Amino acid sequence: MTPFAIAGVQMYVNALESNVDGMIQRLDILMARFPWTQMVLFSELAPFGPLDRFALPPENEALEKFQAAARKHRVWLIPGSMFLKNPEDGRVYNTAVVINPEGEIIRRYAKMFPFRPYESGIAAGTEFCVFDVPEVGRFGMSICYDIWFPETTRQLTSQGVEVLLNPVLTGTTDRDAELAIARATAAQFQCYVFAVNGLGAGGVGKSLVVDPTSMVLHQSAGQEDMFPIEVDLSMVRRQRETGMKGLGQVLKSFRDRSTDFSVYDRSSGTDAYLNTLGPLEVPHQGTRAGLHVDVPAQRVPDVPAFKGQEAAPGFASPQPGFAPEPLPNPTAGIAVAPVAPHAPAAPAAEPHNPPVKPGAPAGSGPTSSG
């Protein structure tokens, strides 16, 4: 067994003020309650919230505070992510750092798939994040939307990653879809998944920890939560060798595949369909994009006149009405008195639903003022 204790912190995130001191306070509380914790993961953009106007330079005071906190508690610390601005070209990246127990930043990871088109002003990273915890195992990182693209996890696990750290900021209705993706990712790539979401401006919660069999080890609700989970990385190695529950050996099957995927060759033309999907842009009200139908706007030909209301001006005059539906037996259901023999026949009873003359609305005769 190769045990390692990782704690997620799901906390309330403010959008308009720093959350750094609050994060460090929660780290202090976590380590007082669970001193056996060895790694701590916060949610995406937890330090300063989701607004890129608070972007900082790559070296800043907040990072120095986090480094000191990691050194104080002797833990691996991933303080979510923050917007960092490249001083050379001015581009802003959604960046997470990995701090070791000595307080050193050993990795920086820029989110590869910003949530476009909504995060259109954020640049995309191109470097993967893989790091080793000595005598424990190999870890990798993706940020929020990255996990929707299995290529990112494929790259990480093909390099031996056994635990996927996934800080998240999801405050939208697709969080349940992400929970399904997290479970599927764990099973597909035979790894642990730690998906830590925030609250308030940081998300709707529902943080999740999944083991390599897709079993949910912990799921938070909608309140603040600290959840240290001890993982067993020997389970990952055993499953990758013998298959999940002795069954699917998916990583080895991918290794031994008999085909390559031309879709990853951008010059192959295999992905030509993708070019028919239109631009990557925010939908607008009433959009019919993707429906491939042409429905021109039409004027309503006429408006029925109700009691106390005249037809709206500018519309066509009433058209002839439909022919009345035939009544198979107008006197059905009407009791008629018997007729004496040889007496003149009584006039037929007035049907309850007399036929309506074409073009004349039912009940158009004199009415009461009520």
One Martini backbone bead per residue (centre of mass of N, CA, C, O) as a GRO file, in nm:
protein
  370
    1MET     BB    1   0.096   0.036   0.021
    2THR     BB    2   0.032   0.392  -0.094
    3PRO     BB    3  -0.016   0.639   0.109
    4PHE     BB    4  -0.221   0.951   0.066
    5ALA     BB    5  -0.312   1.279   0.183
    6ILE     BB    6  -0.595   1.452   0.050
    7ALA     BB    7  -0.720   1.792   0.050
    8GLY     BB    8  -1.018   1.956   0.019
    9VAL     BB    9  -1.136   2.305  -0.043
   10GLN     BB   10  -1.458   2.434   0.015
   11MET     BB   11  -1.518   2.780  -0.058
   12TYR     BB   12  -1.581   3.100  -0.021
   13VAL     BB   13  -1.596   3.345  -0.290
   14ASN     BB   14  -1.477   3.648  -0.372
   15ALA     BB   15  -1.482   3.902  -0.632
   16LEU     BB   16  -1.383   4.203  -0.478
   17GLU     BB   17  -1.181   4.034  -0.293
   18SER     BB   18  -0.959   3.895  -0.110
   19ASN     BB   19  -0.887   3.528  -0.021
   20VAL     BB   20  -0.611   3.460   0.106
   21ASP     BB   21  -0.649   3.473   0.415
   22GLY     BB   22  -0.883   3.267   0.419
   23MET     BB   23  -0.718   3.029   0.313
   24ILE     BB   24  -0.506   3.022   0.542
   25GLN     BB   25  -0.706   2.976   0.770
   26ARG     BB   26  -0.816   2.706   0.661
   27LEU     BB   27  -0.546   2.564   0.668
   28ASP     BB   28  -0.505   2.581   0.971
   29ILE     BB   29  -0.759   2.421   1.046
   30LEU     BB   30  -0.703   2.165   0.890
   31MET     BB   31  -0.426   2.097   1.037
   32ALA     BB   32  -0.555   2.080   1.321
   33ARG     BB   33  -0.763   1.847   1.250
   34PHE     BB   34  -0.561   1.717   0.999
   35PRO     BB   35  -0.228   1.647   1.039
   36TRP     BB   36  -0.207   1.406   0.806
   37THR     BB   37  -0.193   1.596   0.584
   38GLN     BB   38  -0.011   1.634   0.252
   39MET     BB   39  -0.243   1.770   0.066
   40VAL     BB   40  -0.370   2.083  -0.087
   41LEU     BB   41  -0.690   2.180  -0.246
   42PHE     BB   42  -0.814   2.431  -0.435
   43SER     BB   43  -0.994   2.636  -0.619
   44GLU     BB   44  -1.064   2.804  -0.881
   45LEU     BB   45  -0.985   3.133  -0.826
   46ALA     BB   46  -0.978   3.176  -0.510
   47PRO     BB   47  -0.797   3.430  -0.435
   48PHE     BB   48  -0.969   3.656  -0.660
   49GLY     BB   49  -1.150   3.535  -0.853
   50PRO     BB   50  -1.323   3.579  -1.186
   51LEU     BB   51  -1.159   3.852  -1.237
   52ASP     BB   52  -0.916   3.976  -1.466
   53ARG     BB   53  -0.858   4.264  -1.334
   54PHE     BB   54  -0.676   4.098  -1.101
   55ALA     BB   55  -0.423   4.066  -1.234
   56LEU     BB   56  -0.094   3.934  -1.199
   57PRO     BB   57   0.209   3.884  -1.161
   58PRO     BB   58   0.405   3.605  -1.142
   59GLU     BB   59   0.518   3.779  -0.905
   60ASN     BB   60   0.380   3.771  -0.568
   61GLU     BB   61   0.248   3.803  -0.253
   62ALA     BB   62   0.055   3.565  -0.251
   63LEU     BB   63   0.262   3.344  -0.316
   64GLU     BB   64   0.434   3.394  -0.066
   65LYS     BB   65   0.216   3.310   0.138
   66PHE     BB   66   0.182   3.020   0.035
   67GLN     BB   67   0.471   2.931   0.079
   68ALA     BB   68   0.474   2.975   0.387
   69ALA     BB   69   0.237   2.779   0.450
   70ALA     BB   70   0.368   2.521   0.340
   71ARG     BB   71   0.617   2.535   0.524
   72LYS     BB   72   0.471   2.535   0.797
   73HIS     BB   73   0.299   2.247   0.729
   74ARG     BB   74   0.431   2.047   0.535
   75VAL     BB   75   0.292   2.089   0.238
   76TRP     BB   76   0.117   2.037  -0.036
   77LEU     BB   77   0.029   2.323  -0.253
   78ILE     BB   78  -0.290   2.417  -0.421
   79PRO     BB   79  -0.416   2.751  -0.470
   80GLY     BB   80  -0.544   2.700  -0.718
   81SER     BB   81  -0.598   2.994  -0.905
   82MET     BB   82  -0.474   3.262  -1.127
   83PHE     BB   83  -0.435   3.566  -1.269
   84LEU     BB   84  -0.168   3.599  -1.506
   85LYS     BB   85   0.068   3.834  -1.634
   86ASN     BB   86   0.251   3.883  -1.908
   87PRO     BB   87   0.508   4.116  -1.938
   88GLU     BB   88   0.567   4.091  -2.253
   89ASP     BB   89   0.242   4.060  -2.386
   90GLY     BB   90  -0.017   4.078  -2.172
   91ARG     BB   91  -0.112   3.809  -2.114
   92VAL     BB   92  -0.373   3.606  -1.978
   93TYR     BB   93  -0.357   3.351  -1.723
   94ASN     BB   94  -0.475   3.049  -1.594
   95THR     BB   95  -0.297   2.984  -1.290
   96ALA     BB   96  -0.117   2.718  -1.146
   97VAL     BB   97   0.044   2.604  -0.846
   98VAL     BB   98   0.322   2.414  -0.711
   99ILE     BB   99   0.385   2.344  -0.366
  100ASN     BB  100   0.613   2.249  -0.155
  101PRO     BB  101   0.717   2.183   0.175
  102GLU     BB  102   0.952   2.414   0.121
  103GLY     BB  103   0.809   2.652  -0.060
  104GLU     BB  104   0.828   2.559  -0.360
  105ILE     BB  105   0.798   2.628  -0.695
  106ILE     BB  106   0.764   2.355  -0.937
  107ARG     BB  107   0.487   2.452  -1.079
  108ARG     BB  108   0.322   2.569  -1.384
  109TYR     BB  109  -0.029   2.613  -1.487
  110ALA     BB  110  -0.199   2.666  -1.790
  111LYS     BB  111  -0.491   2.676  -1.914
  112MET     BB  112  -0.598   2.520  -2.212
  113PHE     BB  113  -0.933   2.560  -2.162
  114PRO     BB  114  -1.093   2.804  -2.188
  115PHE     BB  115  -1.428   2.929  -2.146
  116ARG     BB  116  -1.529   2.927  -2.443
  117PRO     BB  117  -1.652   3.244  -2.509
  118TYR     BB  118  -1.648   3.366  -2.207
  119GLU     BB  119  -1.307   3.353  -2.204
  120SER     BB  120  -1.177   3.540  -2.441
  121GLY     BB  121  -0.931   3.697  -2.268
  122ILE     BB  122  -0.793   3.412  -2.237
  123ALA     BB  123  -0.519   3.240  -2.246
  124ALA     BB  124  -0.360   2.952  -2.369
  125GLY     BB  125  -0.208   2.684  -2.280
  126THR     BB  126   0.075   2.424  -2.363
  127GLU     BB  127   0.155   2.298  -2.084
  128PHE     BB  128   0.208   2.036  -1.892
  129CYS     BB  129   0.127   1.881  -1.563
  130VAL     BB  130   0.402   1.715  -1.398
  131PHE     BB  131   0.451   1.537  -1.079
  132ASP     BB  132   0.651   1.430  -0.804
  133VAL     BB  133   0.615   1.232  -0.516
  134PRO     BB  134   0.819   1.112  -0.313
  135GLU     BB  135   0.741   0.776  -0.257
  136VAL     BB  136   0.448   0.780  -0.415
  137GLY     BB  137   0.395   0.962  -0.703
  138ARG     BB  138   0.198   1.071  -0.983
  139PHE     BB  139   0.105   1.399  -1.092
  140GLY     BB  140  -0.176   1.596  -1.217
  141MET     BB  141  -0.307   1.883  -1.413
  142SER     BB  142  -0.633   2.037  -1.430
  143ILE     BB  143  -0.868   2.296  -1.541
  144CYS     BB  144  -1.175   2.228  -1.543
  145TYR     BB  145  -1.245   2.230  -1.874
  146ASP     BB  146  -1.021   2.027  -1.946
  147ILE     BB  147  -1.187   1.759  -1.870
  148TRP     BB  148  -1.367   1.767  -2.139
  149PHE     BB  149  -1.077   1.678  -2.259
  150PRO     BB  150  -0.933   1.372  -2.295
  151GLU     BB  151  -0.652   1.452  -2.403
  152THR     BB  152  -0.536   1.560  -2.140
  153THR     BB  153  -0.547   1.293  -1.976
  154ARG     BB  154  -0.397   1.118  -2.177
  155GLN     BB  155  -0.126   1.263  -2.153
  156LEU     BB  156  -0.084   1.222  -1.850
  157THR     BB  157  -0.122   0.905  -1.825
  158SER     BB  158   0.103   0.843  -2.041
  159GLN     BB  159   0.310   0.965  -1.804
  160GLY     BB  160   0.188   0.828  -1.515
  161VAL     BB  161  -0.057   0.940  -1.396
  162GLU     BB  162  -0.258   0.884  -1.079
  163VAL     BB  163  -0.337   1.191  -1.012
  164LEU     BB  164  -0.608   1.416  -1.058
  165LEU     BB  165  -0.602   1.764  -1.053
  166ASN     BB  166  -0.926   1.967  -1.030
  167PRO     BB  167  -0.979   2.275  -1.040
  168VAL     BB  168  -1.292   2.462  -0.981
  169LEU     BB  169  -1.534   2.689  -1.167
  170THR     BB  170  -1.878   2.623  -1.101
  171GLY     BB  171  -2.198   2.823  -1.146
  172THR     BB  172  -2.359   2.617  -1.321
  173THR     BB  173  -2.581   2.376  -1.473
  174ASP     BB  174  -2.316   2.174  -1.551
  175ARG     BB  175  -2.214   2.020  -1.296
  176ASP     BB  176  -2.338   1.737  -1.334
  177ALA     BB  177  -2.173   1.675  -1.586
  178GLU     BB  178  -1.897   1.687  -1.444
  179LEU     BB  179  -1.942   1.448  -1.258
  180ALA     BB  180  -1.957   1.243  -1.486
  181ILE     BB  181  -1.678   1.304  -1.607
  182ALA     BB  182  -1.509   1.233  -1.359
  183ARG     BB  183  -1.591   0.934  -1.348
  184ALA     BB  184  -1.508   0.859  -1.636
  185THR     BB  185  -1.211   0.939  -1.613
  186ALA     BB  186  -1.129   0.738  -1.394
  187ALA     BB  187  -1.199   0.484  -1.567
  188GLN     BB  188  -1.050   0.540  -1.840
  189PHE     BB  189  -0.756   0.621  -1.669
  190GLN     BB  190  -0.694   0.495  -1.398
  191CYS     BB  191  -0.774   0.727  -1.167
  192TYR     BB  192  -0.762   0.980  -0.967
  193VAL     BB  193  -1.017   1.235  -0.870
  194PHE     BB  194  -0.986   1.591  -0.795
  195ALA     BB  195  -1.282   1.800  -0.767
  196VAL     BB  196  -1.264   2.145  -0.684
  197ASN     BB  197  -1.499   2.361  -0.569
  198GLY     BB  198  -1.684   2.646  -0.516
  199LEU     BB  199  -1.830   2.944  -0.378
  200GLY     BB  200  -2.023   3.166  -0.497
  201ALA     BB  201  -1.797   3.308  -0.709
  202GLY     BB  202  -1.676   2.986  -0.709
  203GLY     BB  203  -1.964   2.836  -0.703
  204VAL     BB  204  -2.177   2.525  -0.629
  205GLY     BB  205  -1.997   2.300  -0.569
  206LYS     BB  206  -1.967   1.962  -0.568
  207SER     BB  207  -1.738   1.813  -0.480
  208LEU     BB  208  -1.489   1.554  -0.593
  209VAL     BB  209  -1.413   1.199  -0.529
  210VAL     BB  210  -1.234   0.953  -0.730
  211ASP     BB  211  -1.176   0.640  -0.818
  212PRO     BB  212  -1.058   0.400  -1.054
  213THR     BB  213  -1.372   0.270  -1.043
  214SER     BB  214  -1.577   0.530  -1.004
  215MET     BB  215  -1.584   0.576  -0.707
  216VAL     BB  216  -1.733   0.765  -0.463
  217LEU     BB  217  -1.571   0.908  -0.181
  218HIS     BB  218  -1.668   1.218  -0.231
  219GLN     BB  219  -1.944   1.464  -0.176
  220SER     BB  220  -2.035   1.768  -0.183
  221ALA     BB  221  -2.222   2.031  -0.128
  222GLY     BB  222  -2.339   2.380  -0.048
  223GLN     BB  223  -2.094   2.391   0.152
  224GLU     BB  224  -1.853   2.410   0.345
  225ASP     BB  225  -1.539   2.213   0.296
  226MET     BB  226  -1.341   1.943   0.441
  227PHE     BB  227  -1.155   1.666   0.261
  228PRO     BB  228  -0.980   1.411   0.368
  229ILE     BB  229  -0.804   1.171   0.153
  230GLU     BB  230  -0.695   0.844   0.136
  231VAL     BB  231  -0.477   0.715  -0.087
  232ASP     BB  232  -0.403   0.426  -0.318
  233LEU     BB  233  -0.155   0.373  -0.553
  234SER     BB  234  -0.147   0.061  -0.574
  235MET     BB  235  -0.429   0.041  -0.704
  236VAL     BB  236  -0.357   0.166  -0.971
  237ARG     BB  237  -0.139  -0.039  -1.056
  238ARG     BB  238  -0.313  -0.290  -1.038
  239GLN     BB  239  -0.535  -0.203  -1.239
  240ARG     BB  240  -0.346  -0.154  -1.486
  241GLU     BB  241  -0.257  -0.456  -1.496
  242THR     BB  242  -0.560  -0.621  -1.445
  243GLY     BB  243  -0.791  -0.433  -1.415
  244MET     BB  244  -1.106  -0.353  -1.362
  245LYS     BB  245  -1.202  -0.601  -1.177
  246GLY     BB  246  -1.042  -0.783  -1.393
  247LEU     BB  247  -1.085  -0.627  -1.670
  248GLY     BB  248  -1.029  -0.343  -1.793
  249GLN     BB  249  -0.732  -0.252  -2.005
  250VAL     BB  250  -0.711   0.052  -2.129
  251LEU     BB  251  -0.415   0.144  -2.150
  252LYS     BB  252  -0.310  -0.108  -2.300
  253SER     BB  253  -0.509  -0.093  -2.534
  254PHE     BB  254  -0.407   0.176  -2.639
  255ARG     BB  255  -0.114   0.095  -2.683
  256ASP     BB  256  -0.225  -0.168  -2.876
  257ARG     BB  257  -0.328  -0.031  -3.108
  258SER     BB  258  -0.429  -0.050  -3.468
  259THR     BB  259  -0.476   0.268  -3.462
  260ASP     BB  260  -0.491   0.583  -3.588
  261PHE     BB  261  -0.585   0.936  -3.550
  262SER     BB  262  -0.659   1.164  -3.796
  263VAL     BB  263  -0.794   1.400  -3.631
  264TYR     BB  264  -0.498   1.497  -3.521
  265ASP     BB  265  -0.468   1.580  -3.820
  266ARG     BB  266  -0.527   1.890  -3.951
  267SER     BB  267  -0.458   1.794  -4.266
  268SER     BB  268  -0.665   1.547  -4.327
  269GLY     BB  269  -0.996   1.630  -4.308
  270THR     BB  270  -1.160   1.473  -4.087
  271ASP     BB  271  -1.263   1.764  -3.944
  272ALA     BB  272  -1.460   1.919  -4.143
  273TYR     BB  273  -1.724   1.936  -3.981
  274LEU     BB  274  -1.631   2.152  -3.770
  275ASN     BB  275  -1.650   2.391  -3.992
  276THR     BB  276  -1.988   2.392  -3.975
  277LEU     BB  277  -2.043   2.523  -3.667
  278GLY     BB  278  -1.926   2.784  -3.647
  279PRO     BB  279  -1.867   3.015  -3.433
  280LEU     BB  280  -1.707   3.109  -3.130
  281GLU     BB  281  -1.996   3.208  -2.950
  282VAL     BB  282  -2.230   3.383  -2.798
  283PRO     BB  283  -2.538   3.350  -2.751
  284HIS     BB  284  -2.850   3.472  -2.851
  285GLN     BB  285  -3.148   3.582  -2.867
  286GLY     BB  286  -3.322   3.355  -3.063
  287THR     BB  287  -3.144   3.152  -3.167
  288ARG     BB  288  -3.095   2.923  -3.476
  289ALA     BB  289  -2.846   2.781  -3.445
  290GLY     BB  290  -2.829   2.458  -3.610
  291LEU     BB  291  -3.122   2.413  -3.753
  292HIS     BB  292  -3.144   2.457  -4.069
  293VAL     BB  293  -3.369   2.692  -4.093
  294ASP     BB  294  -3.628   2.890  -4.272
  295VAL     BB  295  -3.814   3.133  -4.078
  296PRO     BB  296  -4.010   3.365  -4.157
  297ALA     BB  297  -4.160   3.639  -4.087
  298GLN     BB  298  -4.510   3.683  -3.991
  299ARG     BB  299  -4.821   3.793  -4.036
  300VAL     BB  300  -5.110   3.811  -3.895
  301PRO     BB  301  -5.398   3.798  -4.073
  302ASP     BB  302  -5.583   3.777  -3.807
  303VAL     BB  303  -5.801   3.904  -3.545
  304PRO     BB  304  -5.999   3.827  -3.309
  305ALA     BB  305  -6.306   3.947  -3.194
  306PHE     BB  306  -6.387   4.063  -2.892
  307LYS     BB  307  -6.534   4.164  -2.633
  308GLY     BB  308  -6.447   4.499  -2.639
  309GLN     BB  309  -6.282   4.428  -2.918
  310GLU     BB  310  -6.092   4.523  -3.175
  311ALA     BB  311  -5.940   4.500  -3.438
  312ALA     BB  312  -5.638   4.530  -3.537
  313PRO     BB  313  -5.470   4.745  -3.693
  314GLY     BB  314  -5.338   4.639  -4.017
  315PHE     BB  315  -5.513   4.401  -4.070
  316ALA     BB  316  -5.678   4.179  -4.211
  317SER     BB  317  -5.960   4.083  -4.311
  318PRO     BB  318  -6.184   3.867  -4.270
  319GLN     BB  319  -6.222   3.541  -4.336
  320PRO     BB  320  -6.369   3.285  -4.436
  321GLY     BB  321  -6.509   3.037  -4.297
  322PHE     BB  322  -6.559   2.736  -4.204
  323ALA     BB  323  -6.722   2.470  -4.250
  324PRO     BB  324  -6.942   2.297  -4.100
  325GLU     BB  325  -6.980   2.046  -3.900
  326PRO     BB  326  -7.144   1.767  -3.909
  327LEU     BB  327  -7.446   1.647  -3.770
  328PRO     BB  328  -7.556   1.333  -3.725
  329ASN     BB  329  -7.760   1.422  -3.461
  330PRO     BB  330  -7.925   1.692  -3.354
  331THR     BB  331  -8.124   1.518  -3.136
  332ALA     BB  332  -7.929   1.412  -2.957
  333GLY     BB  333  -8.039   1.391  -2.623
  334ILE     BB  334  -8.350   1.462  -2.689
  335ALA     BB  335  -8.648   1.490  -2.554
  336VAL     BB  336  -8.954   1.346  -2.698
  337ALA     BB  337  -9.269   1.358  -2.740
  338PRO     BB  338  -9.518   1.171  -2.804
  339VAL     BB  339  -9.715   1.076  -3.086
  340ALA     BB  340 -10.011   1.071  -3.198
  341PRO     BB  341 -10.220   0.925  -3.388
  342HIS     BB  342 -10.287   1.121  -3.671
  343ALA     BB  343 -10.119   1.345  -3.582
  344PRO     BB  344  -9.959   1.613  -3.614
  345ALA     BB  345  -9.655   1.697  -3.644
  346ALA     BB  346  -9.410   1.806  -3.462
  347PRO     BB  347  -9.190   2.020  -3.430
  348ALA     BB  348  -8.874   2.039  -3.436
  349ALA     BB  349  -8.625   2.048  -3.237
  350GLU     BB  350  -8.390   2.248  -3.121
  351PRO     BB  351  -8.079   2.237  -3.143
  352HIS     BB  352  -7.805   2.285  -2.947
  353ASN     BB  353  -7.612   2.277  -3.227
  354PRO     BB  354  -7.629   2.477  -3.455
  355PRO     BB  355  -7.552   2.565  -3.742
  356VAL     BB  356  -7.303   2.755  -3.893
  357LYS     BB  357  -7.255   3.014  -4.073
  358PRO     BB  358  -7.072   3.119  -4.302
  359GLY     BB  359  -6.880   3.379  -4.145
  360ALA     BB  360  -7.031   3.324  -3.867
  361PRO     BB  361  -7.016   3.360  -3.553
  362ALA     BB  362  -7.078   3.223  -3.276
  363GLY     BB  363  -7.310   3.406  -3.112
  364SER     BB  364  -7.392   3.680  -3.301
  365GLY     BB  365  -7.616   3.757  -3.163
  366PRO     BB  366  -7.781   3.861  -2.923
  367THR     BB  367  -7.657   4.000  -2.619
  368SER     BB  368  -7.553   4.047  -2.324
  369SER     BB  369  -7.389   4.279  -2.103
  370GLY     BB  370  -7.227   4.048  -1.933
   0.00000   0.00000   0.00000
